Amino acid sequence: MASRKPGFEFRFMVFCFRLRDFFIPRRKVLKEAGIEPGFVVLDYGSGPGGYVLATSKLVGPLGAIYSLDKNDHALAMVRDIASKHDLRNVKTIHSDCETGLDDGGVDVVLFYDTLHTISKSERVLKELYRVLKADGLLSCSDHHMTKDDIVSRICEGGLFRLLRSGKKTHTFARD
């Protein structure tokens, strides 16, 4: 199947993310996620890869990053970043829910600017719960939602509980 050229909406989103990343570097946001060298990280709803380079540096060569998105163009941009910077620990996943990852193999899930786009989050949260290690963390941020709305949506199914809130993110543990 031939991939269509990205539309205006996608190109505008990429422009806005680049502008955001210039003023608030992603490494500052990632400090709150608790990522350490050797970690396996799932960037769920990664978009065009704004967190890929900074996350790759945090996990180092022994860690891994899975960048999941439903948009082919976004994943192509992630692959371009990985290729340009010789990031051998980055893999992409094309999906709108299932990750294809093993149970309990992920240390941290980055769930940034994605929650507001999901109408029925139960299915996604079950998948994130499944792939997270018992002591794994879900780091969530969504500037389209209030803290109370984020906490309510993440915790409503009883799978996660809020551990802490930082300046940019909210960190949840498996319940």
C-alpha positions as CSV (number, residue, x, y, z in Angstrom):
1,M,0.0,0.0,0.0
2,A,1.4,3.4,-1.0
3,S,1.8,5.9,1.8
4,R,0.1,9.2,1.2
5,K,1.9,12.5,1.8
6,P,1.2,13.9,5.3
7,G,-1.6,16.4,5.4
8,F,-1.6,20.0,6.7
9,E,-2.8,18.9,10.2
10,F,0.1,16.5,10.6
11,R,2.6,19.0,9.3
12,F,1.2,21.7,11.7
13,M,1.4,19.3,14.6
14,V,5.0,18.5,13.8
15,F,5.7,22.3,13.7
16,C,4.0,22.9,17.0
17,F,6.0,20.0,18.7
18,R,9.3,21.4,17.3
19,L,8.4,24.8,18.7
20,R,7.5,23.3,22.0
21,D,10.7,21.3,22.2
22,F,12.7,24.4,21.5
23,F,11.3,26.2,24.6
24,I,10.9,23.1,26.8
25,P,13.5,20.5,25.9
26,R,12.2,17.0,26.2
27,R,15.1,15.9,28.5
28,K,13.6,18.3,31.2
29,V,10.2,16.5,31.0
30,L,11.9,13.1,31.0
31,K,13.7,13.8,34.3
32,E,10.3,13.3,36.0
33,A,9.9,9.8,34.4
34,G,12.6,8.1,36.4
35,I,14.3,6.6,33.3
36,E,17.7,4.9,34.1
37,P,20.4,3.3,31.9
38,G,19.4,-0.1,30.7
39,F,15.6,0.5,31.0
40,V,13.1,-0.6,28.4
41,V,10.8,2.3,27.5
42,L,7.6,2.3,25.5
43,D,6.7,5.7,24.0
44,Y,3.0,5.2,23.5
45,G,1.6,7.6,20.9
46,S,5.1,8.8,20.1
47,G,4.1,11.1,17.3
48,P,7.0,12.3,15.2
49,G,9.6,11.3,17.9
50,G,10.1,14.3,20.0
51,Y,11.3,12.1,22.9
52,V,13.3,9.6,21.0
53,L,16.8,11.2,21.1
54,A,16.6,12.3,24.8
55,T,15.2,8.9,25.8
56,S,17.9,7.0,23.9
57,K,20.6,8.9,25.7
58,L,19.0,8.1,29.1
59,V,18.6,4.4,28.5
60,G,22.0,4.1,26.8
61,P,23.2,1.3,24.6
62,L,21.9,-1.5,26.9
63,G,18.4,0.0,27.0
64,A,15.6,-0.1,24.4
65,I,12.9,2.3,23.2
66,Y,9.7,1.2,21.5
67,S,8.1,4.0,19.7
68,L,4.4,3.2,19.0
69,D,2.1,5.3,16.9
70,K,-0.8,4.7,14.5
71,N,0.5,7.2,12.0
72,D,2.9,5.9,9.4
73,H,4.4,9.4,8.8
74,A,5.1,9.8,12.5
75,L,6.9,6.4,12.6
76,A,8.9,7.3,9.5
77,M,10.1,10.4,11.2
78,V,11.1,8.3,14.3
79,R,13.0,6.0,12.0
80,D,14.7,9.0,10.4
81,I,15.8,10.3,13.8
82,A,17.1,6.9,14.8
83,S,19.0,6.5,11.5
84,K,20.4,10.1,11.5
85,H,21.7,9.7,15.1
86,D,22.7,6.0,14.8
87,L,20.3,5.0,17.6
88,R,20.3,1.3,17.5
89,N,18.1,0.9,20.5
90,V,15.0,2.4,18.9
91,K,12.2,0.2,17.3
92,T,8.9,1.3,15.9
93,I,5.5,-0.2,16.4
94,H,2.6,0.6,14.1
95,S,-0.6,0.2,16.2
96,D,-3.5,2.0,17.7
97,C,-3.5,-0.2,20.8
98,E,-1.7,-3.6,21.0
99,T,2.0,-3.3,21.4
100,G,3.0,-6.9,20.5
101,L,5.5,-6.7,23.4
102,D,5.9,-9.4,26.0
103,D,4.1,-9.3,29.4
104,G,6.0,-7.4,32.0
105,G,9.0,-6.3,29.9
106,V,8.7,-2.5,30.1
107,D,10.2,-0.3,32.8
108,V,8.6,3.0,31.9
109,V,5.7,3.9,29.6
110,L,5.7,7.5,28.3
111,F,2.1,8.5,27.7
112,Y,2.4,12.1,26.6
113,D,-0.2,14.2,24.8
114,T,-2.1,11.1,23.9
115,L,-4.7,10.4,26.5
116,H,-7.1,13.1,25.2
117,T,-7.2,11.5,21.8
118,I,-8.4,8.1,23.1
119,S,-12.2,7.9,23.6
120,K,-12.2,4.6,25.4
121,S,-9.0,4.3,27.3
122,E,-9.7,1.1,29.2
123,R,-8.3,-1.1,26.4
124,V,-5.2,1.0,26.1
125,L,-4.6,1.1,29.8
126,K,-5.0,-2.7,30.1
127,E,-2.3,-3.1,27.4
128,L,0.0,-0.7,29.2
129,Y,-0.6,-2.5,32.5
130,R,0.1,-5.8,30.7
131,V,3.5,-4.8,29.3
132,L,4.7,-2.9,32.4
133,K,6.9,-4.7,34.9
134,A,5.4,-5.1,38.4
135,D,7.5,-2.1,39.5
136,G,7.1,-0.3,36.2
137,L,6.0,3.3,35.9
138,L,3.5,5.1,33.7
139,S,4.5,8.7,33.1
140,C,1.6,10.7,31.7
141,S,1.2,14.3,30.6
142,D,-1.5,15.9,28.5
143,H,-1.7,19.6,28.1
144,H,-5.3,19.2,26.8
145,M,-6.5,17.9,30.2
146,T,-6.4,19.0,33.8
147,K,-4.5,17.0,36.4
148,D,-7.8,15.8,37.9
149,D,-9.0,14.5,34.6
150,I,-5.8,12.7,33.9
151,V,-5.7,11.1,37.3
152,S,-9.4,10.1,37.0
153,R,-8.9,8.5,33.5
154,I,-5.8,6.6,34.4
155,C,-7.0,5.4,37.8
156,E,-10.7,4.7,37.0
157,G,-10.2,1.0,36.1
158,G,-8.2,0.2,39.2
159,L,-5.1,-0.8,37.3
160,F,-3.0,2.2,38.3
161,R,-2.5,4.6,41.2
162,L,-0.9,8.0,41.3
163,L,2.6,8.0,42.8
164,R,3.5,11.6,42.3
165,S,3.0,14.7,40.2
166,G,5.8,16.8,38.9
167,K,5.9,20.1,37.1
168,K,5.2,18.5,33.7
169,T,4.1,14.9,34.3
170,H,2.1,12.6,36.6
171,T,3.7,9.2,37.5
172,F,1.5,6.2,38.1
173,A,2.4,2.7,39.4
174,R,0.6,-0.5,38.8
175,D,-2.0,-1.2,41.5
